Amino acid sequence: MGRSPIQQRLLQYRNIAVEPPGDARSETWFMYHLGRRLKEKAKRDPRPRNAGLNALTWNYSTTGKHAEPEVEEVLQEINGRTVADGKLLPGSESAAINNTARRTPVVS
């Protein structure tokens, strides 16, 4: 399953046609691993400008040989959690359902 993040906190699910060639990766992979590197670098630098990166939640699970992040976890994070106990906001539990994958394709 290929995933394409776009602006406005939207994710579009697409069935992957072919595996990417060589070292090509998804946008989700790129953003996750760039964020992980930036967060690791900020952890070693105590300056106030890094406070935002150090406070950022960036602990998503990964799968596959290229460590692709689990987009469903990102969706739940985008939908929000309560400050007091970190529980998902009401309605967020169903945000990870991939309705596109549940549809029957129309063959013409």
Secondary structure as GFF3:
##gff-version 3
##sequence-region A 1 108
A	DSSP	beta_strand	2	6	.	.	.	ID=ss1
A	DSSP	beta_strand	10	14	.	.	.	ID=ss2
A	DSSP	alpha_helix	27	43	.	.	.	ID=ss3
A	DSSP	three_ten_helix	48	50	.	.	.	ID=ss4
A	DSSP	alpha_helix	51	55	.	.	.	ID=ss5
A	DSSP	beta_strand	62	63	.	.	.	ID=ss6
A	DSSP	beta_strand	68	69	.	.	.	ID=ss7
A	DSSP	alpha_helix	71	79	.	.	.	ID=ss8
A	DSSP	three_ten_helix	92	96	.	.	.	ID=ss9
A	DSSP	alpha_helix	99	102	.	.	.	ID=ss10
###
